Amino acid sequence: MKILLVYPKFPETFWSFKYALQFIKKKAGNPPLGLLTVAGLLPREWEQKLVDLNVTALKEADLKWADFVFISAMAVQKDGVRELIARCKALGKRIVGGGPLFTVSWKDYPEVDHLVLHEAEITLPRFLADLEQGVPQHLYTAGLEEWADLTQTPIPRWDLLAFKNYNAMCLQYSRGCPFNCEFCDITLLYGQRPRTKNREQVLAELESLYNQGWRGGVFMVDDNFIGNKKELKEEILPAMEEWQAERRFPFCFNTQASINLADDEELLKSMVRVGFESVFVGIETPHEESLSECSKVQNKNRDLIASVKKIQRHGLQVQGGFILGFDHDPPTIFERQIEFIQKSGIVTAMVGLLNVLKGTKLYQRMEKEGRILAESRGNNTDQQINYRPKMPWESLLKGYNKVMTTIYAPKYFYQRVKEFLQEYNPPKGRKLHPRLYHLPAFFKALFIIGIWGEERSYFWRLIGWSLFKKPQVFPLAITYTIYGFHFRKVFLEQAEPERVPLTFPDTSPV
């Protein structure tokens, strides 16, 4: 059997890091971990090829070679999925679809021959068994409360990758999140009880990556890495620290976690000792009523800025997610978001408009209220929304643009970088691993940003300050100037007149 695994193209988004990756001659941030895991579940004797359309073109010869084309995707990739399906069908190829997009919206893709939904550890063996018997079905789903045992998850097939194309590799320790935010589809896809791999598995995956020759960044893709803090602190992190030390810290890690990470000093110190450098935290909003609205209970009744700064002082860079468009957002929310972001020193601030994802509690509520206008595009930073907001949408869009043009304007961005670097304490006794820095990138940044860029005066002031006042953060200062260059470019492209304003159905009387 010949299996072609294809990962559709991502649009250019906040997280694509398109312009930043150009500095280091990489084509994508991370490889498709889901497809690599699926590959590990397939019979070893089957021939397999992986084509990631974010790093290479799909050749007609590859399609003709395949007996089956396996596609996995997220909602933001739906345009690429449509194009890929059309190409496969034109050649009469049988398609197997899975992953978050198909799991939530499988009825939208009747042309896909076999839909293997939910977690592959459960449904893929059922498909393979039927295929062996010559009776493969159209639809495979897991039961309502049927969740995969992650101790049975195989090591991803790293041998299918060209490492040189990627900035960082991916590993997964857990699935599921103990919280249940109204707008989030993670508990829909993976449940509210965090399930984890065991110590031996985590070490085996690290060793596999190491033996394949990878050195550098590793993204722990868990939606909430600290969902099971007890096991993490007692088993996983001590084992990872020992493994890293024995090999002189070949990897640096980043992940996602809830804000209550700040409440556990032991956990913070342990993560830094292991080699974690950054963590993405869903802040969402400084407005308490909006936090209550979306059931973001972990963020309520706390000093969010103090929590962020505590994490930073322990040696972790904080990336933050923010949302505009909650029903309880007051007219002052835009200024409050700007103030919060600047004071917090969160350099990488992903500010998005609220989008209603299918299947979430928010979707159910909005549907009952008759406020759903369209399916979400899966990209909350493209200045589009798919529901009727309580705030006049013109005001919402204008406010959103104000936030973005402010926080990523050179003056405010560089001010925020310095605010962070002053607070940040990089790990002592270990080399800092800037994920977007090496010598050619440095000289390219000097030329493109320091000479040509409109932000050049801010660039040189930051460079001078970091070199003379805090030289240990100099590589990170360079990295952030490259990030800022990317964020400004992406936002300017998305702010083109034809992309806005939003259009709503005409409800005026005839």
Residue pairs with C-beta under 8 A, 6 or more apart in sequence:
1 43
1 46
1 47
1 67
1 68
2 46
2 47
2 48
2 49
2 65
2 66
2 67
2 68
3 39
3 42
3 46
3 47
3 48
3 49
3 66
3 67
3 68
3 70
4 48
4 49
4 51
4 62
4 63
4 65
4 66
4 68
4 69
4 70
5 32
5 35
5 38
5 39
5 48
5 49
5 50
5 51
5 69
5 70
5 72
5 160
6 35
6 50
6 51
6 52
6 53
6 58
6 69
6 70
6 71
6 84
7 32
7 35
7 50
7 51
7 52
7 53
7 54
7 71
7 72
7 73
8 53
8 71
8 73
8 77
8 80
8 81
8 83
8 84
9 53
9 54
9 77
9 80
10 16
10 54
10 76
10 77
10 80
11 76
11 77
11 79
11 80
11 379
11 382
12 18
12 490
12 493
13 76
13 379
13 381
13 382
13 490
14 350
14 352
14 381
14 487
14 490
15 29
15 350
16 29
16 490
17 29
17 167
17 436
17 483
17 486
18 486
18 489
18 490
19 485
19 486
19 489
19 490
20 436
20 482
20 483
20 485
20 486
21 27
21 28
21 29
21 167
21 436
23 436
23 440
23 441
23 444
23 445
23 448
23 482
24 167
24 436
24 437
24 438
24 440
24 441
25 440
26 165
26 166
26 167
27 54
27 55
27 56
27 165
27 166
28 52
28 54
28 55
28 165
28 166
28 167
29 166
29 167
29 168
30 166
30 167
30 168
30 169
30 170
30 219
31 52
31 161
31 166
31 169
31 170
32 50
32 52
32 72
33 156
33 170
33 171
33 172
33 221
34 72
34 98
34 99
34 120
35 50
35 70
35 72
36 50
36 156
36 157
36 158
36 160
36 161
37 120
37 153
37 154
37 156
37 172
38 70
38 72
38 98
38 120
38 124
39 48
39 50
39 156
39 157
39 160
40 153
40 154
40 155
40 156
40 157
41 120
41 121
41 124
41 125
41 154
42 48
42 124
42 128
43 128
48 157
48 160
49 62
49 65
49 66
49 160
50 157
50 160
50 161
51 58
51 62
52 165
53 80
53 84
55 162
55 165
55 166
56 165
58 84
58 87
60 91
63 69
63 87
63 88
63 91
63 93
64 91
66 93
67 94
68 93
68 94
68 95
68 96
69 84
69 88
69 93
69 94
69 95
69 96
70 95
70 96
70 97
70 98
71 81
71 84
71 85
71 95
71 96
71 97
71 98
71 99
71 102
71 112
72 97
72 98
72 99
72 102
73 80
73 81
73 99
73 100
73 101
73 102
74 99
74 100
74 101
74 378
75 100
75 101
75 104
75 105
75 357
75 376
75 377
75 378
76 377
76 378
76 379
77 101
77 378
78 101
78 105
78 377
78 378
81 101
81 109
85 95
85 109
85 111
85 112
88 95
89 95
89 111
94 113
94 114
95 111
95 112
95 113
95 114
96 112
96 113
96 114
96 115
96 116
96 127
97 106
97 109
97 112
97 114
97 115
97 116
98 115
98 116
98 117
98 120
98 123
98 124
100 185
100 189
101 378
102 109
102 112
102 115
102 117
103 117
103 118
103 189
104 185
104 188
104 189
104 357
104 358
104 359
105 358
105 375
106 112
106 115
106 117
106 139
109 115
113 138
114 127
114 136
114 137
114 138
114 139
114 140
115 138
115 139
115 140
116 123
116 124
116 127
116 140
117 123
117 139
117 140
117 141
117 142
118 141
118 142
118 146
118 189
119 142
119 147
119 148
119 175
119 190
120 148
121 148
121 149
121 150
121 152
121 153
122 142
122 146
122 147
122 148
123 140
123 141
123 142
124 140
126 140
127 136
127 137
127 140
130 136
130 137
145 191
147 175
147 176
147 190
147 191
147 193
147 195
148 175
148 195
149 195
150 174
150 175
150 195
150 196
150 197
150 201
151 197
151 198
151 201
153 172
153 197
153 201
155 204
155 205
155 208
156 170
156 205
156 208
158 169
158 208
158 209
158 212
158 214
159 212
163 169
163 212
163 213
163 214
167 216
167 217
167 435
167 436
168 216
168 217
168 218
168 219
168 254
168 435
169 209
169 214
169 216
169 217
169 218
169 219
170 218
170 219
170 220
170 221
171 202
171 205
171 206
171 209
171 218
171 219
171 220
171 221
172 197
172 220
172 221
172 222
173 196
173 197
173 202
173 220
173 222
173 225
173 232
173 236
174 194
174 195
174 196
174 197
174 222
174 224
174 225
174 227
174 228
175 190
175 191
175 194
175 195
175 222
175 223
176 186
176 187
176 190
176 191
176 192
176 193
176 194
176 195
176 223
176 224
176 227
177 184
177 186
177 187
177 190
177 192
177 194
177 223
177 224
177 227
177 258
178 192
178 193
178 194
178 224
178 227
179 187
179 192
179 224
179 258
179 295
179 296
179 297
179 298
180 187
180 192
180 295
180 361
181 282
181 284
181 294
181 295
181 296
182 293
182 294
182 295
182 360
182 361
182 362
182 365
183 294
183 323
183 354
183 355
183 356
183 357
183 360
183 362
184 357
184 360
185 357
185 358
185 359
185 360
186 223
186 224
188 359
188 360
190 223
194 224
194 227
194 228
196 228
196 231
196 236
197 205
198 235
199 235
199 236
199 239
202 236
202 239
202 240
203 239
203 240
203 243
206 218
206 240
206 243
206 251
207 243
209 218
209 251
210 247
210 250
210 251
214 250
214 251
215 250
215 251
216 250
216 251
216 252
216 433
216 435
217 251
217 252
217 253
217 254
217 433
217 435
218 251
218 252
218 253
218 254
219 253
219 254
219 255
220 253
220 254
220 255
220 256
221 255
221 256
222 255
222 256
223 256
224 256
224 257
224 258
225 232
225 255
225 256
225 257
225 279
226 232
226 257
226 258
226 260
226 261
226 264
226 267
229 264
229 267
232 267
233 264
233 266
233 267
233 270
237 267
237 270
237 271
237 273
237 274
238 270
240 274
240 275
241 270
241 273
241 274
244 250
244 251
244 274
244 275
249 275
249 430
249 431
251 275
252 275
252 276
252 277
252 433
252 435
253 271
253 274
253 275
253 276
253 277
254 276
254 277
254 278
254 279
254 280
254 435
255 276
255 279
255 280
256 279
256 280
256 281
256 282
257 279
257 280
257 281
258 281
258 282
258 298
259 281
259 282
259 283
259 298
259 299
259 302
259 304
259 307
259 308
260 298
261 267
261 268
261 279
261 281
261 311
262 268
262 306
262 307
262 308
262 310
262 311
263 307
265 314
268 310
268 311
268 314
268 316
269 314
271 279
271 316
272 314
272 315
272 316
272 427
273 427
275 430
275 433
276 316
277 315
277 316
277 317
277 432
277 433
277 435
278 316
278 317
278 318
278 319
279 311
279 316
279 317
279 318
279 319
280 318
280 319
280 320
280 321
281 308
281 311
281 318
281 319
281 320
281 321
282 296
282 299
282 320
282 321
283 299
283 304
283 308
283 320
283 321
283 322
283 340
283 344
283 346
284 290
284 291
284 294
284 296
284 299
284 321
284 322
284 323
285 291
285 322
285 323
285 324
285 326
285 329
285 333
285 337
286 304
286 336
286 337
286 340
287 326
287 328
287 329
287 330
287 333
287 336
288 300
288 301
289 328
290 326
290 327
290 328
290 329
290 333
291 297
291 299
291 300
292 300
292 328
293 326
293 327
293 328
294 323
294 326
294 362
295 361
304 340
304 344
305 340
305 343
305 344
308 318
308 320
308 344
308 345
308 346
309 344
309 345
309 423
311 318
312 318
312 345
312 420
312 423
312 424
312 425
313 423
313 424
313 425
314 425
315 424
315 425
315 426
315 427
317 347
317 348
317 420
317 424
317 476
318 344
318 345
318 346
319 346
319 347
319 348
319 349
319 350
320 341
320 344
320 346
320 348
320 349
320 350
321 350
321 352
322 337
322 341
322 349
322 350
322 351
322 352
323 351
323 352
323 353
323 354
323 380
324 333
324 334
324 337
324 351
324 352
324 353
324 354
324 396
324 399
324 400
324 403
325 353
325 354
325 385
325 389
325 391
325 396
326 354
327 389
327 390
329 390
329 391
331 391
331 395
333 399
334 399
334 400
334 402
334 403
337 351
337 403
338 402
338 403
338 406
338 407
338 412
341 349
341 351
341 407
341 416
342 407
342 412
342 415
342 416
342 419
343 419
345 416
345 419
345 420
345 422
345 423
345 424
346 416
346 420
347 413
347 416
347 417
347 420
347 480
347 483
347 484
348 483
348 487
349 407
350 381
351 381
351 400
351 403
351 404
351 407
352 380
352 381
353 380
353 381
353 383
353 384
353 385
353 396
353 397
353 400
354 380
354 385
354 387
354 389
355 376
355 377
355 378
355 379
355 380
355 384
355 385
355 386
355 387
356 362
356 363
356 366
356 372
356 376
356 386
356 387
357 363
357 376
358 375
358 376
363 372
366 372
366 387
371 387
371 388
372 386
372 387
373 385
373 386
373 387
373 388
373 504
373 505
374 386
375 386
376 386
377 384
377 386
381 490
381 494
382 494
382 499
383 397
383 400
383 401
383 494
383 495
383 499
383 500
383 502
384 499
384 502
385 393
385 396
385 502
388 504
389 396
393 501
393 502
393 504
394 501
397 500
397 501
397 502
401 495
401 500
404 491
404 495
405 491
406 412
407 413
407 416
408 484
408 487
408 488
408 491
410 454
410 455
410 458
410 484
410 488
411 458
413 455
413 458
413 484
413 487
413 488
414 455
414 458
414 459
414 461
414 462
414 484
417 462
417 477
417 480
417 481
417 484
418 462
418 465
421 466
421 470
421 473
421 476
421 477
422 470
424 473
424 476
426 432
426 472
426 473
426 476
432 472
432 473
432 475
432 476
434 475
434 476
434 478
434 479
435 479
436 479
436 482
436 483
437 475
437 478
437 479
437 482
441 478
441 482
442 478
445 478
445 481
445 482
445 485
448 485
449 455
449 456
449 459
449 481
449 482
449 485
450 456
450 459
450 460
450 463
453 459
453 485
455 481
455 484
455 485
455 488
459 481
462 477
462 481
463 474
463 477
463 478
466 473
466 474
466 477
467 474
